[in-house]
Amino acid sequence: MNQDLFLALMGFAMATTLTPGPNNMMLIASGVNFGFLRTVPHMLGITLGVVSLVVMTGLGVAGLFRAWPGSLSVLKVLSVAYMLWLAWKIARSSAPDESVSGAARPLTLLQAAAFQWVNPKAWAMALGGVAAYVPRPDAVSLTLAAAVFALVSLPSTSVWTVAGQGLRRWLSDPRRRSVFNRTMAALLVASLWPVVTMKLAP
């Protein structure tokens, strides 16, 4: 991977990780309901999951979808079902103080990593990034691509989590918190649109 491609990939990774999507909607809600520190495993899980997608895409996993088109439909069904369940959990989140001692809890590292495999935006990032900026995914280029997404992901996820934590005091009012959580849930559901329209480039 030459310098121009590397810088272009860096810009692509920053643009795709910073813009709103399922991960960022969940992070801002987690920041509100659980705070920054308790959301750190969620943030690390997103990074791990995205990096694993980039690596597997570079190793040819996209070919599975082309060879077996039904697998893409399976991915869509799993995405919709899981994201609707997460939206329901966010909509019913309790107050920040109640969440610490109650049954509610943020996503773990492994849960957040696994979520990337049914996250349409994460798939678009991995497939688009590898196809556009790693045309010949040799070991060095693929390692650099994975490193770029890892380096960009942590600051990007931190921004959204910090934004959520900053709203905790204002959202200590139950009515405001309820409206916020339901809004985040609605936005997460709205982000399902790319799942319905997701197609693979030939």
C-alpha positions, 0 to 999 in steps of 0.5 A: 500500500503506497502513501497516497492509498494509506492517507486515503484509507485513513480519511475513509476510516475517520469519516465512516467511524465518526458519522452516525450509525448503529455503533455510535447511537449505542455508544451515546446511549451507553455513555448516558446510562452507564458512563464512560468507564463502564462503556470502555469494553463496548468501545474496545469490542467495536474496534476488535470487531471492525478489525476482524471484519477488515481482516476476514474481508481481505482474506476473501470472506466477501466471496462467500456472499457472492458464491452463496447469495442466500448468506447475505439474506441470512445476515440481513435477518440476523441484523434486523432481529438483533438491532431491534432487540438492542433498540428495545433494550435502549428504549427501556433503559433505566436511570443512570444510578439505577443501571449501576446496581440493577440488571441493566448493563452495557455491552461487553467486549465480546458482545460488541465485537460480535455485533459488528458481524451483524452491523451493516455499517461495519460490513460496508466499512470493511468491504468498501475499505478493502475493495477501494484501498487494498486492491491486492490484500497482501499481508503487509497491506492488510495489516496496515488497513487493520491498524488504520481502523484500530487507530481511528476507531478508539478516538471516534468511539470515545467522542460519542461516549464522552458526548453521552456521559456529558448528557448524564446530569441533564438526563437525570430527569426521568422524563428527559431520559425516557425521551432520549432513550426512545429517540436513540432507539428510534434512530437505531431502528432507522439505521436498519435501512442500509440492511434492506438495501445492502448489496455487494459490488460485483 
